[in-house]
Amino acid sequence: MDSSDALIARFLALHPKVIDLSLDRILRLLEALGRPQDRLPPVIHVAGTNGKGSTVAFMRAILEAAGESVHVYTSPHLVRFHERIRLGAPGGGRFVEEARLVEALRACEAANAGQPITVFEITTAAALLLFAESPADVLLLEVGLGGRLDATNVIDRPAATVVTPISMDHSEYLGDTVSLIAAEKAGIFKRGAPAVIAYQQDGAALAVLEREAARRGASPVRIGGQDFSIHEESGRLVYEDEDRLMDLAQPRLAGRHQHINAATAIAALRAAGYSRLPAATIEAGLTRADWPARLQRLSRGRLPGLAPDGAEIWLDGGHNPDGGRVLAAAMAEREEQASAPLVLVVGMLGTKDSEGFLKPFSGLAGEVLAVSMPSQIAARPAEEVAAIARQAGLPASAHAGVEAALAALSARTWERAPRIVICGSLYLAGEVLAANGTPPT
């Protein structure tokens, strides 16, 4: 019997000769499968550049704390493809099992009948088929790329749509300005469906999102910083909108940027019909939420033993300029709490703005240890990443991989144990979690 890996590898041969973002192929396949998108539980559809996964993680944790059964679709995966499809169940959802995934993929392969289709499109169809066949109270559906022409944008009547903070990324597909990218993300807004727009750093992005929400007839529209807000007070979080004021514990996910994601998650749930969730339930979700490789502290597993004694190791999949800014801010906050030499272990794809990612660390990080990612054809060589780091004002050296970088750090004498942040790519983060023996669960 085929494995899911073998099936997905086979789908690569079906890839269209020209990459064009389009809904035609997936709509054709879904029609052949009996339109599973019409048999889903209520859907909360989430787009954005940064914070999509964390916002989804907060919503899932809050809903599960409320006793709801929650389907979740996210991408990319870190270690195994199965992480993309979490099937809801009483007491908490689980990643799809191999046998069920294979069955769904084979059904999609048969229905597609050899016609051109991308791997993301055919695997999204498989996910929708699985979600339609399994009972749940709600589906949290994360966009893969953009929004307007993303394969997930086949839901006619979502319970709510959400756009998290927008910045530059995937400009080769979505446009070379934040305004163009925002217009693509806004393509998930639907007539008569609530739209929740997270606090936006860029005023041009917000203006486009507001305009598109009105043009597409989304209603009501809730905007972070205007219709809902969150702030820190005495070590707690205070969430406020026109109907509610809640005093909440700090979230489990580290970094101040997670406060925005937590507020967006709460506002989205309230817009989607969960307006009466008790504050205690929301707090329980915030303090239980888990989202690997987003400012994740590695305190167990194989890799901490390779680092200098007493070192902190953090893992973050951020890879664009906004991700770098947010990560640098979180590390600056950590430095205020407990001072330690900051060292970055960085691997990046050639398609990413590496200098834009690294610049916020100038004056904050002591050095960059650039590493290769042999499993990724599009990865920048370590020497190239090191050269870019130097251009960004950071001392840098090249190393064969993360383990070699940690060994180089361990060979030194440290007055104070360093704070090591492994970052620059979700693919690198996946390799690290696999090597560490701590894959997502």
N, C-alpha and C positions, 0 to 999 in steps of 0.2 A: 504493500500500500504506500502511496506517496506520502511524504511528510509535508508539513506546511511550508518548510523552507524550500523543498523541491518544487512545490507548486508555484510559490512566489517567484522563484528563479525562472520557471518556465514562462511566467507572465511577461518577463522582460522582452521576450521575442515578439510580443504583441504591441509593443510601444509604438505610437504613431511616429512616422518618419520626421515630421515637424512638430515641435512642442508648441501646442496652442492651448491656452486655457479655454475650456469649453465645457458646457453641460450636456452637449448632444450625446456623447458616448455613454455617460453614466445613465442618462435618462432612458436611452435605448435599452441598456442592460437591465435597469430596474423594471422597465415595462415587461421584458421577457421573463423576469423573476416574479411577476404578479404584483408589482408596486408595493414592496414591503414598507416604503416610506409613509404609506397611508395607514399602516397598522402599528405605529409606534405609540408608546406612552407620551404624555406631554413633553415637548422638547424645549430646552433652554440652549440656544445657539450662541457660541462665543467666538468672536474674532478679535484681532489686535496684533500688535508686534511683540510686546513684552507683557508678561503677567497672565497670559491666557491659562496656562496650566495651573498656576498657583490659585487663580480665581476659581477654576473648576475644582481644585482640591479642597478649597474652603467650602464651596457649595456642597460637594459630596459629603464632607465630614459633618456639616450642619444637618443636612437632610438625614444622614444615617443616625445621627444623635436623636433626631425626631422620630426614628423608627421607620423611615421610608426605605424602599428598595430602589436603588439607583444604578441605572446603566451609565457607563462613561466611555466616550470615545476621544482619545487624544493621540497626538503624534509629535515628533517621531518617538520610537521606543528607544530605550537605553541599552538593554541587553538582549531581550527576546521580543519578537514581534507581538506576542500574546499580550504584552503590557498595553497595547493600544486599545484593546477591547475588554472592558470590565463589565461582567454581567451581574446585574443587581440580584440580591438575595436577602431574605430576612436575616438581620444580624450583621450585614456587611457583604458587599459584592466580592467577586473573585475574578482574576484574569481568566479568559476563555480557555477551556481545556483543549489539548491538541486534537483529540478525536472530533470534537464539535467544530473546531476551526477548519480542519481538513474537509469535513463534510460541506461546510458553507463555501469554501474556496472551490471545491469541485463542482458544486451546483452553479457557481458563477462562471466557471470555465466552460461548462456545458452550455449555459444560456448565452454566453458571449459568442460562441461558435466561431472562434478564431478571428474575430474582427479586431481592428486596431483599438487599443485602449491602454491607458497608463496603469502602472502597478497601483498607484494610490486610488485610482478610480475603481478598479476591480476589487481591491481589498476594502474600500469604503462600502461598496455594494454588499460584500460579504458581511461586514459589520452590521449594516442596516437589516440584513436578512436575519442575523442572529438576534438583534434587538427586537425585531418584530415577532420572533418565535418564542421569546422568553418574557414572562410577565414581569413588570416593574412599575413603579409609581411615576418615574420621571427618567428622561434621558438627557444627560449633559453632553452636548455635541460640540467638539472643538474643531474649528476650521483648520485645514491643513496649510493653505497658502492663499493669502488675499481674502476673498469672501464672495464677491459677485459671481465669479466663475469657478469657485472651488467646488469639488465633488460633493461636499456636505450641503451645498446650498440648494437642496431639493425638498425642503420642508415648507409647505405652503402656509401653514398656520402655527408657528411656534408659540409656546407659552410666553416666551420673552426672547429678545435678542440683546447681546451684550458686546460692546467694543471696549477693550482694555487700552492702555496707553499705546500710542502710535509713534513710531520713529522710523528712520531709514533702515530697510532690510529688504532683500529679494528685489532690488530695484530693477534687475534685468527682466522681471516679469510684471512688476506692479507699477513701475514708473519711477522717475528719478527725482521726484519732490515729495515731501511729506503730504502735500495736498492731494497729489495723484494717488498715493498709497491709501490715504484716508478714504478717498472716493471708492476704491476697490473694496476696502473693509466694510464700508457702509452698505455694500450690496446685499448684506444679510438682512437689512431692515425690511419688514413686511407691513403691508397695510393692515391697520387694526391691531397689530401686535405691539406690546410694550417694548421700548428701546431704552437700554441703560448704557450711558456713555461714561466711562471712567474719567477721573480727573486727567486732563491732557496738559502736558508740558508745553506743547506747541499750539499757539492760538490759531494758526492757519488750519491745523488738523481739526480743531474743535469747530471752527466755522464751517468747514466742509461737512463734518458729521451732522451738525445741526441742520444744515441746508438739505442734506440728503434724507435725513429722518423725516423732515417736513414734506419733501418732494415725494417720498415713497409712502407717505400716509401712516408712518409708525405712530402709535398712540397708546398710552401717554409716553412722553420722553422725559427721562430722568438724567440729569447731568451732575457728575461729581463736582463738588465745590460750589454748586448752585442749589440743587434740589436735595442733595445729601452730602454729608461731610463726616470726617472722622479726625479726632485729634487726641494727643496724649495728655493725660492729666494725672499727676501723682502716681506714675507708673502703670496707669490703667489706660484703656481706650474708651473714648466717648463717641458713640455713633449717633448721628442726629439726622432726621428728615422731617418733613412737615407734620407727620403723625406720631413720631416716636423719638424718644431719647433713651439711649441705653448705655449703661456703664458696664464695660466688658474687660475681661482679662487680656493681657498681651497674647498674641497668637504664638503658636508653636514654631511657625516658620520664621526664621531670623531675618532681620533687616527692616528698616523703617519703610521701605517701598512696599513691604507686605501689608502695611496698614491700609494703603490705597486698594490693594487687591482684596483685602478683607471687607472693606467698605463696599466695593463694587459687588462682591459676592452677596452681601446682605441685601443691598438694594435690588439686585437681580432676583433673588428669591422672593422678596416682598412684591416685586412687580409681577412675578410669575404666579402669584396666588398664595404664597406662604407668608402673608402679612401678619398672621397671628402667632408666629413661632415665639415661644417664651424666650426672654433674654438668657435664661439659664441654658437653654438648648443651643442657642447661638454661641454662647461662651464655650460650651462643651465641644462644639465643632471646631471653633478657632484653636482651642488648646490641643486638639487631637489631629488636626490636619497634617498630612504627610505628603511631600512632593520631592522625590529624590533628585539629587544633583542641582538643587537650587539652594545655595548657601547651606549645604549639608555638611555637618561635622562628621568626619570619619574618626571614630574613637575605638572601633573594633574592626577585626579583619586582619588581612595580611600586611597591608601597606603601612599602617602606623608603626609596625615593628621595624621597618626599613628607614624610618625618619630619625632625625636626631632625638635623643632622650628629652622627653617633656614637650616636644613640639606639638602645636595644634595643626591639624590638617583639615582644610575646608575644600569642598568640591562644588563648583558652580559651572553650569552649562552656558552661561551668558556668552554671546559671541558677536554682538553688534555694538556700536558706540553707546547707545542708551543702556545696554546691558553692562558695559564697562563703567559707565557713570554711576549706575545703581550699586554695582559691586564695590567700587572704590568708596562710595559714601558709607556702605555698610562696614567696610574695613576701617575707615576713619573713625566710625562710631565705636568699633571694637577696640581700637587703639586708645581711645579716651577712657574706656572702661578698664583695660589691662594692657599696658604697653608691651610690645614685643616686635622684633625685627620682622618686617613683612617681605616675604619672598613669593614671587609668582612662578608657577610651573605652567607654561602656556603651549598649547597646540592649536592651530587654526587652519581652516580651509582657505584655499586661494581665492574663493569667491567672496570672502568677508573683508570688511574694512578693518584690517588688523591695527593700523596706526590709530584709527578712531577709537577702537576698543581699548588700546593700551594707554593713550594720552592721559586719561583721568588719574592714572597711578603715578604720574611723574611727581616726584617730591614726597610720595607716600610709600611706595615700595622701594626697597633697597636694591633689588635686582630682579631680572627675569631669567629663568632657566627655560629656554625654548626646547620643545621636544617634537619629534616626528610622530606621525600617525600612519604606520605602514599599511593599515587595513583600508585607508581612504585614498583613493586615486587622486582626489582633488585637494589633498592636504598640502599645505606649504611645507617645504623642507625646513628642518629646525634652524639651519643657518640663515634662511631668509626671514623667519620669524624673529631671530635674534637681531638681525640687521634693522628690521622695522622697529623693534623695541628701542634700539639705540637712537634711531631717528626721533622717537617719541620722548627721548631724554632719560632712558633707563639703561643702566649697565646690563649687559646680557651675554649669555653664553649658550652654546648649542649642545644638546645631549641626545642620545639615541632613543630614549623613552622616559616615561615617568619613573620607573624603578631606577634607571641610571641617574636621573636627576636627584632622587632621594638619597641614593648612595653617595653622590658627590657632596650633598649637604651634610650627610652623616660623617663624612671623612674630615670635616672641619671641627675646630673647637669653638663653641658658642658661649659667650658670657651670659646671654639670656636665650633660652630656647626660642626658635623662630616660629612665626605664624606662617604656614605654608598654604597658599591658595592655588589649587589646580583648576585651570579655567581655560576659556577660549573656544570650546566646542562641545556640543552635546554628544558628538561621536566619541570624543576623548573621554567625556564623563562616563559613557557606557563602558568603554574599555577599562576604565579605572574601577568601576563597580564590579565588573566581571573578574578582574585580576585580584580585587580585594576579597572576593567571595561573599559580597553583600548585594546581590541583585535586588531590584524592586520586587515587592510582594503585594 
